[in-house]
C-alpha cells in the first residue's frame, strides 16, 4: 500500500528566519547604498592619488622644457618626442641600461639560487646553528642601508672591486638574500614533508627532491623572489653612488641624477628617462605574475 505524506506546517521560527533573510538584502553585498557610495568614492580617490604622479611623469615626458616648468596646468602642451630622442641617442643611457640589466639579472639569478637552497635547508634539515643562522638573517634586515655602506665599501676596496659591477651585485645580494630566504623558508614549510618521504622511498636524493619535487611546487614563491631581487638591484641608488665612480659604469637609477644638476634641472629629460626605466621592470612583472598562483600543492597528498 502506498503511504500518504502529509505536509508539515511551517513553524513561526522558520517563517521569521525566511523573512529576516529577505529583509537583510538591500544590495548584493548587504551594504546600504550610502555605505557603498562612500566605499567606492574612497577607492576612486585613493586610485587617483596613486595614479596622479605617474600620469604627471608620463605626460611631462612629451612636453618641452618650458612647458614642464610652466605654472599652467595642461595635459600635453606642444607634444614632442625630442626628450626621448635626446635621452636615447645623446647621453649614455643605453650604457646605463646595459649595466642595470647585467646587475639586476645576476642579482636575480644568484639571489634565487642562494635563497631557495638556504630556505629549503633550514626548512627540511636540522643542523647545528640553524636557529642562529635565521636569526642573523633577521637581524641584518634591521639595519638601514646608510649604516651598511661603510663596512661593505671597506670590504670592496680591499678586494679591489670599487667601480665595478660585481661590487653592486654582491652588495644587492646582502639585501635580497636574507629576506628572500626567510620568505622561501616559510613557503617550504607549507609543502607537506610526505612528498619528500615518498620521493626518498623512490630512491631520490636530497638535491633531486629539491630540484624536481619541491622547487616546481614553490614556483609562486620563487616568482616573488625573482621580482623582489630584480627590483632591489634595478632601482637602488645608495650603493651605486658609493661604489661607482665613472660615467660608463653608472646604473639607470644613479644615471638619472645627471638630469637634475643643482642649478639647471632638466625635468623633461628626467621624466622621459624615468618612463624608459619602468619598461623593463614592467616586463619582468608581467612574466613573474603568471606564476603567482597559490594552491599548487592542493591534492598532492591524501587527507
N, C-alpha and C positions, 0 to 999 in steps of 0.2 A: 504494500500500500504506500502511496506517496504521502509524504509528510508535508503539511501546510505550514508555511512560515508566516508568522505574524509580525508586522512592522513594530519596531521598538520605538517608543515615543522618545523624542529628544528631551534631554534634561534641561532645566533652566541654565545650569552652569555651562553646558555645551553651546546653547544658543547665545549666551553672553560672550563666550570666547570668540565665536564667529563674528559677532557684531563688533567686538573690540578690534579684531584684526582688520575688519573692513574700515573702521574709523581711523585707524592709525596709519593710513597710507595716503597722506596728502600728495606725495610725489613718489617717483620710483625709488628714490633713495631714502625716503622717510623724512626728508628735511622740508621745512616750510619754504615758500617762495622767497621770503625775505632773507633767510639764512643762506639759501642757495645763491641769491643775487650777491650777497656780501662775500661769500666764499669765492665766487667766480671773479668778482671785481678785484679782490685782493690778489688772486692768482694772475690776473691780467696786469695789474700794476707792478707786481714783482717781476713778471716777464719783461715788461717794458724797461724797468730799471736795469735788468741784467743784459738786455739786448742793446740798450742805448749806447754805451761806449763802443761796442763792436760795430754798430751801424755808423757811428761818427768816424771811426777809423777807416772803414770801408769807403764811405762817401768822400772823406778828405783825401784819400789816395788818388782820386780822379780830379782833384782841384789844383789849380796853380797856386804858387806860394802866397800871393797876395790875397786870394780868396780864402785860404785856410786861416790866415791871421786876421781876417776881417771880422768885425763885430756883428755883421749882418748874418742872420740865421737863414741859410739857404740849403736846400738839399744838395744840388750839384750846380755849381756856377762855373761856366766855361769849362766843361769836362775835357780832359786831356789824358793821354797815355804817356806823356813825356816823363812823368815821375817814374813809372816802371821802366821805361827805356833807359833813363839815367842810372837807376839802381842796378840794372842787369848788365849794362854794357860800359858804363863809365866809372864803376867802382870795383872793388874786389869781392863783391857779393857772391859771384859764382865760386870763388875760392873759399869763402867763409861757409858757403853751403856744403861744399865737399868736406871741409873739416868737420862740420857739425854732423853730417851723415856718418862719417867714419867713427867719430867719437861715440855717437848715440848707438850705432849698430853694434860696435864691440862691447859697449857697456851693457846693452840689452842681452846679447848672446852670452857673455861671460856671467852677467848677473843672474840670468835664468839658470845656468848650469850650477853655480855655487849655491844659489838659494834653494833650488829643488833638491840637490843632493844633501845639503845641510838639513833642510826641513824634513826630508824623509828619514835621515839617520836619527835625528832627535825624536821623531815620532815613533819609529819602529824599534830602535835598539836602545838598550840600557847599558851605558858605558860610563866609566869614571869621568867626572867633570861635565856631565850632561846638563845638569841644572845650572852650574856656574856659567857654562857657555851661553845658554839662553839668557841668563841674567846680564851678561856682558853685552849681548846684542841689544837688550832692552835699555841698558844704561847709555849706550852710545847714541840713542835717539834723543836723549835728554839734553845734549849739548848743542848750542846753536852753531851754525856754520862759522861765524866770525871767530869763535874760540878755537876751532879745529884748524883754521887756515895756517896759523903759525907753526904748529908741530908738523903738519903734513908738508908745508913748504920746506921746513928744515930737512925732512926725510928725502924729499925730491931733490933738493940741492945736493945732498951727499951722494945720491945715486946718479947725479948728472942728468936729470930729467926735466929741469926747468926749461920752459919754452919748447916743449914737445907735447904732442897729442897723447902719448901714453901716460903722462903725468895727470892729465884730465881724466882719462879712463879710470886710472887707479883711484883718484880722489872721488869720482862719482860712485864707484863701487862701494866705497866706505859708507856712503849714504844709503844706497839702494839695497845692498845685500842683507844687512841686519833686519830691516823692516820686512823685506820680502820673505826671508827665512822664517820669521815669526808667522807671517800670513800663510805660507805654504804648509808649515807645521800644523797649524790649526785645520787646514783643509785635509791633509793626510790623516789626521786623527778621525775625521768623519768617514773615511773609507773603511769598510769592515776589514778586520785583520783575517777573517776567514778566507778572503781572496788570496792573501799571502800564503796561508796554510795550504789551501788547495793547490796553488801553483808549486809550492815546495814539494808536495806529495807527487806531483808530476815530474819532479826532477829539476825544477828551475832553481838557479842560484839567486842570491840577493840582488845582484845587478840586473839579471834577466827579469825578475819580478818587478823591480822598479821601472825598468825601461819599457817592458811590454804589457804590464798589467796596471800598475799604479799611475804612471805618468799619463797614459791616454785618458784615464778616468779623471785626472786632475787638470784636464785641459782648460776649464774655465779659470781656475786659479793661475795657471801658467800664462794665460792670455792677459790677465790683470797684471801679473808680474812683468810681462813684456812691455805693456803700455806704461807702467809706472817707471821702470828703469829707462825706457826711451825718453819719457818726458823729463826725468831727472837730469839727463845729460843734454837734452835739447834746449831747455830754457834757463839753464843755470848761468849766473854771471859772476858770482863772488870768486869762485875758484879760477875761472877763466881769466879774470882781471888780475889775479895774483900770480898765476903761473905762466901766462902767455905774454910775451913782450914785443913781438914783431907782428906787423900787419898781416903778413901772409899766413900766420898761424891762428888768427882770430877765428872764433866760432861766430855763428849768426847772432846769438844773444849779446855777445860782447861787441861785435861789429856794429850793431845798431847804434851804439853810443857815439859813433863817428858822425852821425847825422844831427846830433844835438850838442854842438860845441857851446861853450859858456856864453858867448856874446852874439852868436848868429845861428839860432836853432833852425834847422831845415825840416819843418814839420811835414811838408808834402812828401819828402823823400823817406822820412821815418815811417809815415803811415803806409806808403807803398811797400817798403821793406817788411813791415810788420804783417801785412796781408800775405806776402810771399812766404814768410816764416811759418804761418799757420797751415799752409797746404800740406807739407809732409807729415806734420803731426795729425792732421785730419785723416790722411790716407792710412796711417798706422792705426788710428782708432777704428776706421771702417773695417780694416782687416781683423782687428782683435775682437770687435764687438760681435762678430759672427759666432765666436766660441764662448761668449759669456752666457752660457745656458746652464742652469742648475739642474740637479736631479739626474745626472748621468749614471749614478750608482744605484738608482731605484730599480729594484728587481734583480740586483746582482746576487743576492743571497736569499734563501728562504727564511721567512719569519718564524 
